Amino acid sequence: MSDVSEPNADQPAEPDFETLKNKMNLELETISVNQLHTLATQAVEKKLITAHGYRGGQYELLRDGEFVLLSPTEAIQYLQDLLKTND
């Protein structure tokens, strides 16, 4: 028997590409959710929208008594444009 241990014997296995990709997608999704919530909160504070939140995988905004249902990516762009035009 040898006193030399196998390389990486005490370390967990390296994550595979799919695991890394999934982790990165989750982190990007979290960043997007945070950005979306921040933008929507700013729009509420400026009274540009009345309410906001997720509904069935889409992001719902209440503006001028009308519901606007968008993908999260579209909602980010919509809110950025709305906030820019009302500065």
Backbone bond lengths (Angstrom), bond angles and torsions (degrees), N, CA, C in turn:
res aa  C-N    CA-C-N  psi(-1)  N-CA   C-N-CA  omega(-1)  CA-C   N-CA-C  phi
1 M - - - 1.457 - - 1.512 109.15 -
2 S 1.275 114.58 143.83 1.457 121.08 -178.45 1.520 109.16 -103.31
3 D 1.348 115.25 148.25 1.461 120.35 176.04 1.531 111.42 -82.38
4 V 1.295 117.32 -8.80 1.466 121.49 -178.66 1.523 108.46 -86.48
5 S 1.322 114.89 123.22 1.464 118.26 179.83 1.524 109.87 -83.84
6 E 1.291 114.54 161.78 1.454 119.38 178.38 1.525 109.19 -67.44
7 P 1.323 117.02 148.23 1.463 119.13 177.59 1.523 110.13 -58.16
8 N 1.332 115.61 138.12 1.466 123.49 177.49 1.526 113.62 62.27
9 A 1.303 118.14 18.59 1.463 120.17 -179.00 1.524 111.34 -63.92
10 D 1.332 117.21 -32.03 1.460 120.80 -178.48 1.531 112.52 -93.65
11 Q 1.308 117.62 -2.14 1.458 121.30 -177.60 1.521 109.74 -108.04
12 P 1.327 115.61 149.13 1.468 117.52 177.56 1.522 110.28 -67.18
13 A 1.297 115.70 158.00 1.466 120.81 179.41 1.524 109.98 -62.78
14 E 1.316 115.34 148.34 1.461 120.54 177.07 1.530 108.79 -63.94
15 P 1.348 117.00 137.23 1.463 117.78 177.97 1.531 110.45 -67.26
16 D 1.302 115.86 147.32 1.459 119.28 179.12 1.531 110.31 -81.45
17 F 1.312 115.66 173.40 1.460 121.56 -176.58 1.524 112.06 -58.27
18 E 1.321 117.76 -43.94 1.469 121.42 -178.43 1.525 111.02 -62.60
19 T 1.331 116.62 -41.03 1.460 120.52 179.06 1.520 110.27 -63.25
20 L 1.332 116.72 -45.39 1.466 120.52 178.48 1.526 111.28 -62.99
21 K 1.324 116.17 -42.21 1.464 121.00 179.73 1.526 110.66 -62.49
22 N 1.324 116.98 -44.56 1.461 121.10 178.89 1.518 111.57 -63.65
23 K 1.331 116.47 -41.23 1.463 120.46 179.27 1.524 110.45 -64.45
24 M 1.317 116.55 -42.62 1.458 120.68 179.80 1.532 110.87 -65.57
25 N 1.329 117.08 -41.93 1.462 120.32 177.44 1.523 111.45 -61.77
26 L 1.322 116.95 -39.73 1.458 121.31 178.13 1.521 110.82 -64.29
27 E 1.330 117.02 -42.50 1.458 120.85 178.37 1.528 111.00 -64.38
28 L 1.331 117.51 -41.81 1.465 121.09 178.03 1.525 111.06 -65.32
29 E 1.315 116.37 -38.81 1.459 120.54 177.78 1.525 110.41 -63.85
30 T 1.319 117.25 -40.48 1.462 121.70 178.44 1.520 110.49 -63.13
31 I 1.328 116.43 -43.12 1.465 120.66 177.85 1.523 109.73 -60.96
32 S 1.327 117.64 -44.17 1.463 122.08 179.79 1.526 111.38 -62.91
33 V 1.316 116.81 -42.58 1.466 120.89 178.73 1.520 109.90 -62.07
34 N 1.328 116.89 -44.10 1.461 120.43 178.94 1.523 111.05 -63.35
35 Q 1.337 116.80 -43.70 1.459 121.05 179.47 1.530 110.16 -63.42
36 L 1.309 116.49 -43.90 1.459 121.34 -179.93 1.523 110.79 -61.78
37 H 1.311 117.23 -45.54 1.465 120.89 179.39 1.524 110.84 -63.21
38 T 1.326 117.47 -42.21 1.466 121.46 179.37 1.525 110.96 -62.60
39 L 1.330 117.02 -47.04 1.467 120.92 179.43 1.528 111.15 -62.29
40 A 1.327 116.75 -43.92 1.463 120.61 -179.51 1.523 110.99 -64.89
41 T 1.314 117.24 -39.27 1.465 120.88 177.96 1.525 110.50 -63.91
42 Q 1.331 117.27 -41.67 1.471 120.81 176.65 1.529 110.40 -61.26
43 A 1.323 116.57 -41.57 1.465 120.77 179.73 1.529 111.25 -65.32
44 V 1.322 117.79 -37.19 1.465 121.17 176.48 1.524 109.59 -66.11
45 E 1.339 116.91 -45.17 1.465 120.86 -179.88 1.527 111.69 -60.23
46 K 1.330 116.95 -33.86 1.473 121.54 178.98 1.527 111.57 -88.59
47 K 1.335 115.81 5.23 1.462 123.23 179.15 1.531 112.88 59.50
48 L 1.332 115.85 32.61 1.461 121.26 176.75 1.526 111.11 -86.62
49 I 1.326 116.19 -28.61 1.461 122.99 173.45 1.522 107.37 -134.20
50 T 1.316 115.53 160.39 1.463 120.29 -178.56 1.519 112.34 -96.73
51 A 1.339 116.27 -36.83 1.468 120.50 -176.20 1.521 109.37 -154.90
52 H 1.331 115.28 165.10 1.466 120.85 179.68 1.514 110.18 -158.64
53 G 1.335 116.06 157.06 1.457 120.66 176.16 1.520 111.56 165.52
54 Y 1.333 114.49 168.44 1.468 120.52 178.79 1.521 110.25 -79.52
55 R 1.326 114.73 143.61 1.469 120.48 176.29 1.523 107.77 -150.24
56 G 1.303 116.17 110.83 1.459 121.31 177.50 1.513 114.42 59.40
57 G 1.322 117.53 39.37 1.462 121.41 178.93 1.518 114.08 82.44
58 Q 1.321 116.86 -3.18 1.461 122.22 177.62 1.526 108.53 -111.60
59 Y 1.329 115.95 165.55 1.461 119.72 177.64 1.521 107.66 -107.27
60 E 1.311 115.25 127.39 1.458 121.21 -175.40 1.522 109.91 -108.10
61 L 1.323 114.69 132.59 1.459 121.82 176.98 1.521 108.08 -121.75
62 L 1.313 117.24 140.37 1.458 121.62 174.96 1.522 107.22 -107.63
63 R 1.345 115.00 113.40 1.462 120.39 -177.39 1.522 108.74 -133.96
64 D 1.327 115.78 126.51 1.467 121.60 179.57 1.529 111.89 52.64
65 G 1.321 116.80 39.36 1.456 121.69 177.95 1.519 114.95 76.08
66 E 1.320 117.34 2.64 1.465 122.65 -179.69 1.523 109.53 -112.60
67 F 1.326 116.22 141.41 1.456 120.62 175.48 1.520 109.33 -88.15
68 V 1.317 116.14 132.06 1.460 122.74 175.85 1.520 106.15 -114.68
69 L 1.327 116.98 119.19 1.460 122.27 -177.89 1.525 108.79 -111.19
70 L 1.342 116.55 117.65 1.461 122.63 -174.78 1.522 110.65 -133.86
71 S 1.323 115.70 161.00 1.465 118.87 169.72 1.526 106.66 -67.93
72 P 1.324 118.85 158.09 1.465 119.85 178.32 1.533 112.78 -54.89
73 T 1.326 117.77 -40.11 1.466 120.93 179.83 1.525 110.62 -65.41
74 E 1.326 116.75 -43.98 1.465 120.70 177.97 1.526 110.93 -64.93
75 A 1.324 117.17 -37.44 1.463 120.99 -179.91 1.523 111.11 -65.45
76 I 1.326 117.28 -38.86 1.468 120.33 177.28 1.525 109.32 -60.61
77 Q 1.330 117.16 -48.41 1.467 120.95 -179.72 1.528 111.05 -63.26
78 Y 1.319 116.75 -43.48 1.467 122.44 179.59 1.531 110.34 -58.44
79 L 1.325 116.17 -47.70 1.464 120.49 -178.49 1.525 111.60 -68.62
80 Q 1.329 117.78 -39.33 1.464 120.33 176.94 1.525 109.97 -59.76
81 D 1.326 116.62 -46.14 1.466 120.98 179.20 1.524 111.00 -63.63
82 L 1.318 116.89 -43.34 1.459 121.95 179.92 1.526 111.10 -61.20
83 L 1.319 116.38 -44.81 1.464 120.55 -179.98 1.528 111.71 -67.42
84 K 1.334 117.75 -37.04 1.472 121.34 178.77 1.520 111.44 -65.20
85 T 1.323 116.86 -44.01 1.463 120.19 -176.29 1.520 112.40 -72.93
86 N 1.312 117.10 -14.81 1.462 120.30 -178.64 1.521 113.00 -113.31
87 D 1.330 117.22 22.28 1.480 120.33 176.73 1.506 110.88 -79.17
